[in-house]
Amino acid sequence: MKYSKYMFRCLLLLIASALVACIVNIDFDMVEKIPLFGGDVSVHGTATGTVQNVNVSGQTSINKIILIDPTTQPDLQANLQSTKNSLNNLSMVSIDFSIAQSTNPDPVSISGSIAVRTFDAPTDGSKDLVIGKIDNLAITNGAQLHLDLADIKKKLDPFLTTEIKTNSKFYIVIVGQATGVPDAQLTITCHLSLAYGM
């Protein structure tokens, strides 16, 4: 009897190992460089959105929409096309923000919310999923912000997985205020992980 229980446990372990072996994980980064409201900074990527009018308090409204398209990654193109039906999960682990090419003579900072938006969602933001915030990020060369997304993972993973199966891409949306009128380049690095079954 003990021998049978032992064999049964071994069989369960073998089945579990086989299931794990059938899941492939690919970690990758998506990097977008966009002008942060300066007219002389060239655009690298597919960001849209412009600075709104400066109000009487000296603040500038922010509305940046950045397209994140994993199908542009050479290592992922074949995998995404051939494994969409077996895609288990797309996870965004974290986002890093960094500032460069700043020409601001006076101290400037930005604050606001960071959200993800489906490719065909309303442009008014009513269907956006807020994933974090920017709190007084200084617009100076070398300034950085790390946004860990562990707390929003349960909502974010299904959101991204459904979207990558449907449209293969999504948006990151930054909405908020800047003190003054910043002129710099913002680099956004999304750290993602794709899991699919073999």
PASEBA-1860 file (N, C-alpha, C; in nm, 3 decimals):
! residues 198
1> MKYSKYMF> 0.083/-0.121/0.000/0.000/0.000/0.000/0.086/0.126/0.000 ~ 0.192/0.125/0.083/0.283/0.237/0.088/0.350/0.258/-0.047 ~ 0.382/0.147/-0.110/0.446/0.152/-0.241/0.354/0.218/-0.344 ~ 0.225/0.187/-0.336/0.128/0.245/-0.429/0.116/0.395/-0.408 ~ 0.114/0.439/-0.283/0.107/0.582/-0.254/0.231/0.653/-0.306 ~ 0.344/0.587/-0.290/0.469/0.645/-0.337/0.468/0.662/-0.489 ~ 0.422/0.559/-0.557/0.415/0.564/-0.703/0.316/0.671/-0.750 ~ 0.206/0.685/-0.677/0.106/0.785/-0.711/0.164/0.927/-0.698
9> RCLLLLIA> 0.239/0.948/-0.592/0.302/1.078/-0.573/0.404/1.107/-0.682 ~ 0.478/1.006/-0.720/0.577/1.022/-0.828/0.507/1.058/-0.959 ~ 0.391/0.993/-0.982/0.316/1.020/-1.104/0.267/1.164/-1.105 ~ 0.218/1.213/-0.991/0.173/1.351/-0.982/0.287/1.449/-1.008 ~ 0.405/1.417/-0.954/0.520/1.503/-0.976/0.561/1.506/-1.122 ~ 0.553/1.391/-1.187/0.586/1.384/-1.329/0.488/1.466/-1.414 ~ 0.360/1.456/-1.379/0.258/1.533/-1.452/0.281/1.682/-1.431 ~ 0.308/1.722/-1.308/0.331/1.863/-1.277/0.454/1.915/-1.352
17> SALVACIV> 0.559/1.833/-1.356/0.681/1.873/-1.426/0.656/1.889/-1.575 ~ 0.575/1.799/-1.630/0.543/1.807/-1.772/0.464/1.933/-1.804 ~ 0.371/1.970/-1.715/0.292/2.091/-1.736/0.379/2.215/-1.731 ~ 0.471/2.218/-1.634/0.561/2.332/-1.621/0.650/2.343/-1.744 ~ 0.697/2.228/-1.792/0.787/2.227/-1.907/0.719/2.277/-2.034 ~ 0.587/2.274/-2.037/0.515/2.316/-2.157/0.489/2.466/-2.162 ~ 0.524/2.538/-2.057/0.504/2.682/-2.053/0.638/2.752/-2.082 ~ 0.638/2.838/-2.182/0.758/2.913/-2.219/0.741/3.059/-2.177
25> NIDFDMVE> 0.841/3.112/-2.109/0.838/3.252/-2.065/0.944/3.332/-2.139 ~ 0.905/3.447/-2.191/0.998/3.537/-2.258/0.992/3.673/-2.188 ~ 1.104/3.715/-2.130/1.113/3.847/-2.069/1.172/3.944/-2.170 ~ 1.112/4.062/-2.182/1.162/4.160/-2.280/1.126/4.301/-2.235 ~ 1.196/4.398/-2.292/1.173/4.539/-2.262/1.122/4.612/-2.386 ~ 1.031/4.705/-2.365/0.986/4.797/-2.470/1.030/4.937/-2.429 ~ 1.108/5.002/-2.515/1.162/5.134/-2.485/1.107/5.236/-2.584 ~ 1.051/5.344/-2.531/1.002/5.454/-2.615/1.064/5.585/-2.566
33> KIPLFGGD> 1.116/5.665/-2.659/1.172/5.796/-2.627/1.085/5.902/-2.692 ~ 1.034/5.992/-2.610/0.941/6.092/-2.661/0.980/6.231/-2.613 ~ 0.948/6.332/-2.691/0.975/6.469/-2.645/0.878/6.507/-2.535 ~ 0.933/6.561/-2.430/0.848/6.609/-2.321/0.823/6.758/-2.342 ~ 0.744/6.784/-2.446/0.692/6.917/-2.474/0.790/7.012/-2.539 ~ 0.912/6.969/-2.569/1.007/7.056/-2.638/0.994/7.041/-2.788 ~ 0.998/7.149/-2.861/0.981/7.142/-3.005/1.104/7.096/-3.079 ~ 1.223/7.097/-3.014/1.347/7.065/-3.082/1.393/6.921/-3.058
41> VSVHGTAT> 1.315/6.845/-2.981/1.355/6.708/-2.951/1.288/6.614/-3.050 ~ 1.366/6.537/-3.124/1.309/6.447/-3.224/1.236/6.332/-3.158 ~ 1.132/6.282/-3.225/1.051/6.174/-3.172/1.110/6.040/-3.212 ~ 1.126/5.952/-3.115/1.167/5.814/-3.141/1.056/5.725/-3.087 ~ 0.983/5.659/-3.173/0.871/5.579/-3.128/0.742/5.632/-3.188 ~ 0.632/5.607/-3.119/0.502/5.640/-3.177/0.416/5.716/-3.078 ~ 0.475/5.808/-3.004/0.399/5.882/-2.904/0.312/5.987/-2.972 ~ 0.197/6.012/-2.914/0.110/6.119/-2.961/0.070/6.203/-2.841
49> GTVQNVNV> 0.010/6.318/-2.868/-0.033/6.404/-2.759/0.055/6.528/-2.752 ~ -0.001/6.639/-2.710/0.072/6.764/-2.705/0.047/6.834/-2.573 ~ 0.129/6.934/-2.550/0.109/7.018/-2.433/-0.014/7.106/-2.454 ~ -0.092/7.121/-2.350/-0.207/7.211/-2.354/-0.161/7.352/-2.313 ~ -0.252/7.444/-2.307/-0.219/7.582/-2.273/-0.168/7.594/-2.129 ~ -0.072/7.683/-2.112/-0.026/7.713/-1.976/-0.131/7.800/-1.907 ~ -0.172/7.758/-1.787/-0.277/7.834/-1.718/-0.218/7.947/-1.633 ~ -0.306/8.019/-1.566/-0.262/8.138/-1.493/-0.170/8.105/-1.377
57> SGQTSINK> -0.175/7.983/-1.328/-0.089/7.946/-1.215/0.049/7.902/-1.261 ~ 0.075/7.906/-1.392/0.206/7.868/-1.443/0.222/7.719/-1.465 ~ 0.113/7.644/-1.461/0.118/7.500/-1.483/0.080/7.465/-1.627 ~ 0.131/7.352/-1.674/0.103/7.305/-1.808/0.032/7.171/-1.801 ~ -0.079/7.157/-1.871/-0.151/7.030/-1.873/-0.075/6.928/-1.958 ~ -0.075/6.804/-1.912/-0.004/6.696/-1.979/-0.104/6.596/-2.032 ~ -0.083/6.552/-2.155/-0.164/6.443/-2.210/-0.079/6.369/-2.314 ~ -0.010/6.265/-2.268/0.078/6.187/-2.355/0.021/6.046/-2.373
65> IILIDPTT> 0.015/6.002/-2.498/-0.036/5.869/-2.531/0.074/5.793/-2.606 ~ 0.123/5.685/-2.548/0.238/5.614/-2.604/0.195/5.474/-2.646 ~ 0.214/5.442/-2.773/0.178/5.311/-2.825/0.285/5.209/-2.787 ~ 0.242/5.097/-2.727/0.331/4.986/-2.695/0.291/4.868/-2.782 ~ 0.379/4.831/-2.875/0.348/4.727/-2.973/0.455/4.618/-2.970 ~ 0.433/4.511/-2.893/0.533/4.403/-2.883/0.564/4.335/-3.017 ~ 0.475/4.347/-3.116/0.499/4.281/-3.244/0.614/4.347/-3.320 ~ 0.660/4.463/-3.273/0.774/4.528/-3.338/0.907/4.469/-3.293
73> QPDLQANL> 0.903/4.385/-3.189/1.024/4.321/-3.140/1.056/4.198/-3.225 ~ 1.171/4.194/-3.292/1.204/4.081/-3.381/1.195/3.944/-3.314 ~ 1.238/3.936/-3.188/1.237/3.807/-3.118/1.095/3.759/-3.086 ~ 0.998/3.851/-3.089/0.862/3.815/-3.050/0.767/3.801/-3.168 ~ 0.802/3.855/-3.283/0.711/3.857/-3.396/0.657/3.719/-3.430 ~ 0.747/3.623/-3.447/0.705/3.488/-3.485/0.627/3.422/-3.372 ~ 0.673/3.442/-3.249/0.606/3.378/-3.135/0.464/3.430/-3.117 ~ 0.445/3.562/-3.129/0.312/3.619/-3.109/0.215/3.573/-3.217
81> QSTKNSLN> 0.262/3.565/-3.339/0.174/3.525/-3.449/0.136/3.378/-3.441 ~ 0.230/3.294/-3.396/0.206/3.150/-3.396/0.147/3.098/-3.266 ~ 0.150/3.178/-3.159/0.107/3.127/-3.029/-0.006/3.208/-2.967 ~ -0.075/3.292/-3.046/-0.181/3.374/-2.988/-0.287/3.289/-2.917 ~ -0.323/3.179/-2.979/-0.427/3.094/-2.920/-0.379/3.023/-2.794 ~ -0.247/3.005/-2.782/-0.193/2.936/-2.664/-0.128/3.032/-2.567 ~ -0.150/3.162/-2.587/-0.093/3.263/-2.498/-0.155/3.252/-2.359 ~ -0.072/3.233/-2.260/-0.121/3.218/-2.123/-0.133/3.352/-2.051
89> NLSMVSID> -0.030/3.437/-2.070/-0.027/3.559/-1.990/0.072/3.660/-2.047 ~ 0.033/3.786/-2.045/0.127/3.896/-2.069/0.128/3.982/-1.944 ~ 0.245/3.997/-1.886/0.259/4.070/-1.761/0.354/4.187/-1.779 ~ 0.318/4.304/-1.725/0.410/4.417/-1.720/0.457/4.428/-1.576 ~ 0.582/4.397/-1.554/0.637/4.387/-1.419/0.661/4.525/-1.359 ~ 0.716/4.615/-1.440/0.747/4.749/-1.391/0.770/4.842/-1.509 ~ 0.776/4.973/-1.478/0.808/5.075/-1.578/0.914/5.168/-1.519 ~ 1.013/5.201/-1.601/1.114/5.298/-1.561/1.102/5.423/-1.648
97> FSIAQSTN> 1.110/5.538/-1.583/1.107/5.667/-1.652/1.241/5.737/-1.628 ~ 1.294/5.802/-1.730/1.417/5.878/-1.714/1.412/6.003/-1.800 ~ 1.480/6.107/-1.755/1.482/6.238/-1.822/1.620/6.266/-1.880 ~ 1.623/6.317/-2.004/1.748/6.356/-2.068/1.723/6.477/-2.156 ~ 1.830/6.538/-2.203/1.824/6.652/-2.295/1.739/6.767/-2.241 ~ 1.741/6.784/-2.111/1.663/6.892/-2.051/1.731/7.026/-2.076 ~ 1.653/7.124/-2.118/1.705/7.259/-2.142/1.634/7.362/-2.054 ~ 1.568/7.314/-1.949/1.493/7.405/-1.864/1.585/7.491/-1.778
105> PDPVSISG> 1.576/7.623/-1.787/1.659/7.709/-1.703/1.608/7.716/-1.560 ~ 1.479/7.691/-1.541/1.418/7.699/-1.408/1.372/7.560/-1.363 ~ 1.361/7.539/-1.231/1.313/7.409/-1.182/1.173/7.378/-1.232 ~ 1.156/7.258/-1.288/1.027/7.214/-1.339/1.006/7.070/-1.294 ~ 0.883/7.034/-1.260/0.851/6.896/-1.225/0.714/6.860/-1.281 ~ 0.688/6.730/-1.292/0.558/6.684/-1.340/0.497/6.588/-1.239 ~ 0.366/6.592/-1.232/0.288/6.502/-1.148/0.165/6.459/-1.227 ~ 0.121/6.336/-1.203/0.002/6.291/-1.273/-0.019/6.141/-1.260
113> SIAVRTFD> -0.109/6.088/-1.340/-0.142/5.946/-1.335/-0.089/5.874/-1.459 ~ -0.064/5.743/-1.442/-0.019/5.658/-1.552/-0.123/5.548/-1.567 ~ -0.171/5.528/-1.688/-0.276/5.430/-1.714/-0.242/5.349/-1.839 ~ -0.310/5.236/-1.855/-0.303/5.160/-1.979/-0.439/5.169/-2.047 ~ -0.436/5.168/-2.180/-0.558/5.183/-2.260/-0.556/5.083/-2.374 ~ -0.668/5.019/-2.400/-0.675/4.927/-2.512/-0.665/5.005/-2.643 ~ -0.625/4.934/-2.748/-0.598/4.999/-2.877/-0.723/5.065/-2.936 ~ -0.840/5.008/-2.909/-0.964/5.062/-2.966/-1.055/5.124/-2.861
121> APTDGSKD> -0.998/5.163/-2.747/-1.078/5.221/-2.638/-1.115/5.367/-2.669 ~ -1.218/5.420/-2.600/-1.253/5.562/-2.616/-1.136/5.652/-2.579 ~ -1.119/5.760/-2.652/-1.007/5.850/-2.627/-1.029/5.940/-2.504 ~ -1.148/5.934/-2.446/-1.175/6.017/-2.328/-1.122/5.956/-2.199 ~ -1.064/5.837/-2.208/-1.005/5.774/-2.090/-1.102/5.701/-2.000 ~ -1.227/5.689/-2.041/-1.329/5.627/-1.957/-1.305/5.478/-1.933 ~ -1.229/5.414/-2.021/-1.200/5.271/-2.008/-1.055/5.244/-1.967 ~ -0.981/5.349/-1.934/-0.841/5.333/-1.895/-0.830/5.260/-1.761
129> LVIGKIDN> -0.720/5.187/-1.743/-0.688/5.126/-1.615/-0.568/5.198/-1.556 ~ -0.591/5.272/-1.448/-0.482/5.347/-1.383/-0.391/5.249/-1.310 ~ -0.259/5.260/-1.336/-0.165/5.164/-1.278/-0.063/5.230/-1.185 ~ -0.062/5.362/-1.180/0.035/5.427/-1.092/0.030/5.578/-1.107 ~ 0.126/5.645/-1.045/0.129/5.790/-1.052/0.272/5.842/-1.055 ~ 0.285/5.963/-1.107/0.410/6.037/-1.104/0.391/6.150/-1.003 ~ 0.482/6.158/-0.908/0.468/6.258/-0.801/0.591/6.348/-0.799 ~ 0.578/6.465/-0.859/0.684/6.565/-0.860/0.817/6.512/-0.916
137> LAITNGAQ> 0.811/6.450/-1.035/0.932/6.405/-1.102/1.004/6.527/-1.159 ~ 1.126/6.551/-1.113/1.202/6.668/-1.157/1.244/6.652/-1.303 ~ 1.224/6.758/-1.381/1.265/6.756/-1.521/1.409/6.808/-1.530 ~ 1.500/6.722/-1.486/1.643/6.752/-1.492/1.714/6.630/-1.549 ~ 1.826/6.654/-1.614/1.899/6.544/-1.675/1.938/6.439/-1.571 ~ 1.906/6.314/-1.601/1.939/6.204/-1.511/1.831/6.168/-1.411 ~ 1.724/6.249/-1.402/1.615/6.218/-1.309/1.548/6.087/-1.350 ~ 1.512/6.004/-1.251/1.454/5.873/-1.279/1.337/5.844/-1.186
145> LHLDLADI> 1.249/5.758/-1.235/1.137/5.709/-1.155/1.114/5.562/-1.188 ~ 1.107/5.477/-1.085/1.078/5.334/-1.103/0.938/5.306/-1.049 ~ 0.854/5.247/-1.134/0.716/5.215/-1.095/0.699/5.064/-1.092 ~ 0.690/5.008/-0.972/0.668/4.865/-0.956/0.518/4.836/-0.966 ~ 0.481/4.735/-1.045/0.340/4.709/-1.072/0.286/4.584/-1.001 ~ 0.356/4.537/-0.899/0.313/4.416/-0.829/0.174/4.431/-0.768 ~ 0.143/4.549/-0.714/0.015/4.569/-0.646/-0.104/4.567/-0.742 ~ -0.081/4.596/-0.869/-0.191/4.603/-0.967/-0.191/4.480/-1.059
153> KKKLDPFL> -0.103/4.385/-1.031/-0.083/4.269/-1.119/-0.213/4.192/-1.147 ~ -0.297/4.172/-1.047/-0.419/4.092/-1.065/-0.516/4.156/-1.164 ~ -0.515/4.288/-1.173/-0.600/4.356/-1.271/-0.528/4.378/-1.403 ~ -0.399/4.408/-1.394/-0.323/4.445/-1.513/-0.297/4.326/-1.605 ~ -0.260/4.211/-1.550/-0.228/4.094/-1.634/-0.345/4.051/-1.723 ~ -0.467/4.033/-1.669/-0.580/3.998/-1.756/-0.608/4.106/-1.861 ~ -0.594/4.232/-1.821/-0.616/4.344/-1.913/-0.521/4.334/-2.033 ~ -0.392/4.316/-2.006/-0.292/4.309/-2.112/-0.303/4.181/-2.193
161> TTEIKTNS> -0.333/4.070/-2.126/-0.343/3.942/-2.196/-0.457/3.943/-2.297 ~ -0.572/3.994/-2.255/-0.686/4.004/-2.346/-0.654/4.096/-2.463 ~ -0.588/4.207/-2.434/-0.558/4.305/-2.538/-0.455/4.252/-2.639 ~ -0.355/4.180/-2.590/-0.252/4.130/-2.681/-0.309/4.020/-2.771 ~ -0.408/3.948/-2.722/-0.473/3.846/-2.805/-0.564/3.912/-2.910 ~ -0.622/4.026/-2.873/-0.720/4.091/-2.961/-0.654/4.183/-3.063 ~ -0.569/4.274/-3.013/-0.512/4.378/-3.100/-0.360/4.377/-3.110 ~ -0.294/4.296/-3.027/-0.147/4.283/-3.028/-0.074/4.407/-2.980
169> KFYIVIVG> -0.147/4.509/-2.931/-0.082/4.632/-2.886/-0.173/4.704/-2.787 ~ -0.115/4.803/-2.716/-0.192/4.882/-2.621/-0.123/5.016/-2.603 ~ -0.187/5.105/-2.529/-0.131/5.237/-2.503/-0.096/5.254/-2.355 ~ 0.007/5.335/-2.329/0.032/5.390/-2.197/-0.006/5.538/-2.204 ~ -0.084/5.583/-2.107/-0.136/5.719/-2.108/-0.087/5.793/-1.983 ~ -0.027/5.909/-2.005/0.019/5.993/-1.893/-0.062/6.122/-1.895 ~ -0.132/6.148/-1.787/-0.216/6.268/-1.775/-0.181/6.338/-1.644 ~ -0.160/6.470/-1.650/-0.130/6.541/-1.527/-0.096/6.686/-1.551
177> QATGVPDA> -0.007/6.738/-1.465/0.032/6.878/-1.470/0.183/6.890/-1.456 ~ 0.238/6.992/-1.521/0.379/7.027/-1.504/0.388/7.168/-1.450 ~ 0.485/7.191/-1.362/0.510/7.326/-1.313/0.594/7.397/-1.419 ~ 0.539/7.499/-1.481/0.610/7.565/-1.590/0.593/7.487/-1.719 ~ 0.684/7.510/-1.814/0.680/7.442/-1.944/0.809/7.364/-1.962 ~ 0.806/7.233/-1.936/0.929/7.153/-1.947/0.972/7.135/-2.092 ~ 1.102/7.117/-2.109/1.158/7.088/-2.241/1.267/6.983/-2.221 ~ 1.235/6.858/-2.256/1.328/6.749/-2.231/1.285/6.626/-2.309
185> QLTITCHL> 1.361/6.520/-2.297/1.323/6.392/-2.357/1.292/6.293/-2.245 ~ 1.177/6.227/-2.257/1.135/6.127/-2.159/1.152/5.989/-2.219 ~ 1.227/5.904/-2.150/1.243/5.765/-2.192/1.160/5.676/-2.102 ~ 1.074/5.595/-2.163/0.988/5.502/-2.090/1.030/5.360/-2.124 ~ 1.066/5.283/-2.023/1.107/5.144/-2.043/1.008/5.052/-1.971 ~ 0.933/4.974/-2.048/0.837/4.880/-1.991/0.903/4.742/-1.984 ~ 0.902/4.684/-1.866/0.958/4.550/-1.846/0.842/4.449/-1.848 ~ 0.838/4.366/-1.952/0.725/4.274/-1.974/0.771/4.130/-1.973
193> SLAYGM> 0.673/4.042/-1.952/0.698/3.898/-1.956/0.581/3.830/-2.027 ~ 0.614/3.749/-2.128/0.514/3.678/-2.207/0.524/3.529/-2.179 ~ 0.411/3.467/-2.147/0.407/3.323/-2.121/0.308/3.257/-2.215 ~ 0.353/3.149/-2.281/0.264/3.076/-2.372/0.292/2.926/-2.365 ~ 0.193/2.849/-2.401/0.205/2.704/-2.397/0.261/2.649/-2.527 ~ 0.340/2.544/-2.514/0.397/2.478/-2.633/0.301/2.371/-2.685
END
